[in-house]
Structures are given as C-alpha cells and as structure tokens.
Amino acid sequence: MTELLTAVSNGVGQGAVYVLLALGFVIIYKSSHVISFAQPSFMMAGAVLVSHLTPKIGFWAAAVIGPLLIGLVALVVERLVIRPMVGKAVFVIAIITIGVDIVVRVVTGAFLGVDPRVIGDPWGLDTVTVGGVQIEHRHIAALVTMTVVVMLLIGFFRFTRLGLATRAAALDQEAAMAQGVNVGTVFAVSWGLAGVLAALAGIFASGGQPLDQNLWVIALAALPVIILGGLDSLGGAVVAGLLIGVVESVVRSYHRDWFPGLDGNTGSLAPYVVMLLVLLVRPQGLFGTKEVQRV
Amino acid sequence: MSVSTHSGHRAPMSTGPARGPRRPRRLWGRPELFTDYRQDMAFLNTRPKQLGVLALVAAATLVPFMLEDDLLKLLGAGLVLAIGAIGLNLLTGYAGQVSLGHAFFVGVGAYTAAALAGDPDGRYLGFGVEFVPLWIFAAGAVAALCGVIVAPLATRLRGLYLAVVTLGLVVIGGYVFAEWRELSGGPQVGRPAPEPVVFGVELTGDGTYTEEQKLFWFFLVVLIVMAVAARNIARSKIGRAFAAIRDRDVAAGVMGVELSRYKLIAFTISSFYAGVCGSLLFVANGTFGPERFSLLLSVQFIAMVLIGGVATVSGAIMGAMLIAMLPRIAGELPHYLSFVSSSPTDHPNIFEVEVAFYGLLIIAFLLFEPRGLFGIWLRIRTYWKSFPFSY
C-alpha cells in the first residue's frame, strides 16, 4: 500500500509538470488551432537558462526571470515565423513548429555544455514523510506551482479584457476581428504564455538530476496528455496531466512485478498506450469538443 | 493548357471504311494541346518530359563511373530514402494524412528484411532467404500489414490528432525494437543488415565494380520501379480519391469516395513503400541499431516531402537527395566558416549544424516556397518557356 501511495505521490508531481506543459499546448491550440511542437524545446531552453542564471542571481530570481525570457523568445518566434503563416493550412504551421523545435533544441544543446548542469533548486531530493509515504519536496513544489498557475490562468481568461479577447478569438477568429479584437495580439499572448509555462515545467521536470538532452523526451509525453484531455480543454489538460502522471509512475514502480521479462521500463510507454486506448473509444479525447461536420 | 473533347463522337458520314472512336491526335506544332483526358493524364505527357526523364535516368546510370565511392554511398542512401519519401508523399501529400509514424514502418521493413535474409545459424533471428526480390517484397508487405492494423484507429482521426497518435506509434515501436533483442540486437548494438546477391553477383563486396557502384545501380532500379508505380497510383482512380480526401474530406465523402476505405489504402501503400525503403536503407551501412528508427527519422521524411514538393513524385526524390547530402554539406562547412567545428565536443559543431539545417530548411521552404524544390523547378521552367515575357 505504501508503495502504491509513494508511486501515486510521485505521479502527481510528475503529472503537475505535464499539466504545466499541456496548458501551453492547449492555450496555443485554442487561439490558433495549431499544436505547437516547439513546446518541448522551450521547456528545455527554460531549464538550461535557469541553470545558467541561478549561480548569478539566485534560484528564486532565476525561476521568475528565466520563464519570462523564454516567453519573450516565444514571442519573437511567433512574430518571425508563425504570424506570416496565419490563414495557411494548420498542418503547415504545425510542421513549421517542428522546424522551430529542432532549431531551438540545437541552440539549447550548445549551451548545455559538457559538464553536468543542475537547476540549483532549494528542494533537491529532500522528502517529507506523511503516514509512511515519502513525498518529495519538488513534487509538492510542482503541485503548488501548478495550482497557482491554473488559478491565475482561470482569472486571466475570466476577468481580463485580453482574456476575453483570447476566448473570443478561440471561438471564431473572424467574428472576433469584426468585434475589434486584435487577433495578432491574441496569438502573441498565447505564444508568450505557452513559452512561460513550458519554461516553468522545465524547472520542475529536471529537479534532482543533471540536465541532459533527454529532458525533451519528458516534454514529448505532454502530447498524449493534450490528446487525452482534448485539445481545446484547459480543464481536460489538468485532469489528463495528473492522470497520465499517476499511471506512468504506478506502471514504472510495478514494472518489475508486472513485466518481469522486459528490461526497458514500460512506464515511459504508458502515456501513449493510455492515449491510444482512450482514442479508440473517444476520438476527441476525454473533454474535447466533439467535431461537428457541416456539409 | 488542356482541351478535352468527347472522344466517343460518332465519326461524320464518309465513304471510307467505318472508323472506331476517334483516336486522340496531336496537332503539329502544338505539343501542349491535349485533345483528350487520357492524353492529359498520360504518364509523361509531353515530349520534353519524356526526353528529360530519359536523359536523367541515363545520367544517373553513368554517375557511378564519375564520382568517388564515399559520395556514391551517400547518393545511394539518398535513392533509398527517396523510396520512403515517395511513400510518405502518397499519404501526406496526395491523401493529406499527416503521419509522424513513418520511421516505425521503415523499421518494420528493415527488421523483416534483415531477419528473412539473415543467417539461420547466426546470433540473431534469421531465415536464410537468399532471393532478393522476395525479402524486399516481404519487407514491404509486413510493413503494409502493420499499416492495415493501425489504419482503423487512424481513419477515425483527422489532422493533428493523427500526427500525435502516429508519433505514439514511433515511441511504442522503438520500445519493441529495443526489447526484442533476438531480432534487433538491442540498443547501441544492432544487427547486420541483409547482403543482397542479385543474379549471382554479390552486391556487398568489390569485384569488377566496387560495392558502392553496384549498390547504387541496384537502388536506382528499385527506385525507378517504385517511382513509376507511385506516379501511376497517383493518376489512377485511387490517386483522384486521395486528392479529393485531402482537399475536403466531407466533400469527398459526399461525392461517393469511401473515406475509411481510401484512407486504409493510403496507409497501406505508404507503409509498403516505407518497408521497402527500410529493407534497403542499411544495406550500404552493413549494420544498424534500433535507435535509428526514432522521431528524427520521421521528421527527416517529413522534411524530404516538404522540401522536395508536396504531392509530386519527382519532388520527393529531389528532397530525399538533398536531405541525404546534408551531412556532407555540413561536413564541408568548417572549410568555409571558421566558427563551425568538426569536433563533437565544441559548439557549434557540424552535427548540430546538420540537425539545425533540417529545421531551418523546413521553416524557410514553408515560408518562402511552399511548393518546395519542385516549385523552384516550375519557376525556372515557366521563366524559360515564356521568355522574354514574364508570364
């Protein structure tokens, strides 16, 4: 039982990272109906940037400035390569984001260096024991951050003019334009927000171990999360992120008992298998809007 | 410009013997005036195209005599990649189904061929089939079978959902390849690739001609067969159905195109091409490991299709050749740009530059020339055709 609870607590922490990433995907998708494959590279860039800033200005300042800078990078990328493509086929824009991902990842890799880099977060691998279950501090931090971010996002979308404009543009771009919404600004804001969220996720994804190129693989697992939750549902991203985090962690810790013959841990496969199984039943994901076809 | 007329008109009354349906004819001095749909859709519908293709094939046949072996090896790999790119172009370019899972099907083909042709008494799974066309075909067939199995899920999804699901396929496939050590040799180790023997001539090994020369010709023949087949699929009923689905799937369904059936066909054919590509891809290298069939390979195929030209067979070949040459181009860079290093521990090094090239090329082509290399060729052609006028 303790083992299961430990796995679940780890899973919730990991899931919180997925949620942060997935929210970025969903925000971009809602505004422009594009899956941005560049998110994983922004996450990596965020982690590397914070690891460079921490020794100079301390972790807390770095954890604020780093994501903001990555958000700025995302803004620039949006302005340079995404904005000219507005109105083109969605698939084309998605492929462009794959190109962006590759370039940003290579540039980030150059800053990774040869020596192992660490984020330098204050919680490291410390744990607190609650009822026999060891809970890692970094997982608590991730969960708290995620909760705060979700609250802020809800507030932003519900109570600010820009949030209202974003929701309007997500509903119907042309109608929003006709009402005076600057759709370009909405795109920029969504990309900037997504960049910030990705960088935040990067800080928690790499906690407790040196940064490496494989960080990007973690971010890839956020893709099943958004598909599972439904591409256009913020709530779905939260539920699916935590769900996939827990499933992955449980499979990972019971891997030895369930699949004794397999060497590679099946935990990393779990997100994709869950996604495939759910899509067989619900092609639009758990909370996605069902596609209406008009002839 | 094409003008089609009814070819089934009854011939005017005449005193001569009764004629059948009027044969489509060409007007002297008007090579591009088509009087028949058949003519317009012909395999190579103008004389310059026929001559041009003939000249290209002849030039490609002679290339092995003129180039160094190491360059030839790269070009040979490019020919094989072109087969896979044509397959992805049929699925993504013609039928409009975005797949990031092409690497998985390539992997299935590669392992099927390696296992069939492998030594039965060796360390890895092998059946000792020596008849080359058989294991090439079997590699395609097994990959196509995987395509058929995946298709029912894929046909329920559209656009980006499909892209992410096929990405999951690469991840799951990569795991299976890495775990099935008897088949793949395990990660970082790999297994030997099949060694083709055609008409009693061992292609891997130097003889009258070097290994690279023989393999180049072998790959060229397979590519020509596959390319002609693809072009013919594209101009048949199936190809028209693909294009209808790509342009608007709802409208295609209304017109009577069975969506799930044709999406299934698209997946099957595309996977078959991927399998054939996989069966040959590592022949030149001699050995390959399971980590090669990663997302990067899928992205490379996407890049080939987009850089070459969406929904064109010749574009896919051009794109594949360019992508195959990228490592070489990146390798030459340190001679011209002093800040690019050839050592993997420095930054920026040629390996990073090479990967970054994929990304930059994809972005640049989509922004500035969405029709790819084929589009550039069209511009050049139009410029000279209408010279000295601009249009």
Interface residues (C-beta under 8 A of the other chain):
Chain A: V34 I35 V81 P84 M85 K88 V90 F91 V92 A94 I95 I96 I98 G99 V100 D101 I102 V103 R105 V106 V107 G109 A110 F111 V114 L220 L223 P224 I226 I227 L231 L262 D263 G264 T266 S268 L269 Y272 V273 M275 L276 L279 L280 P283 E291 Q293 R294 V295
Chain B: G96 V98 L153 R156 L157 R158 G159 L160 Y161 A163 V164 V165 L167 G168 V171 I172 Y175 A178 E179 V250 A251 V254 L295 V299 I302 L306 T345 H347 P348 E352 V355 A356 Y358 G359 L360 L361 I362 I363 L366 L367 P370
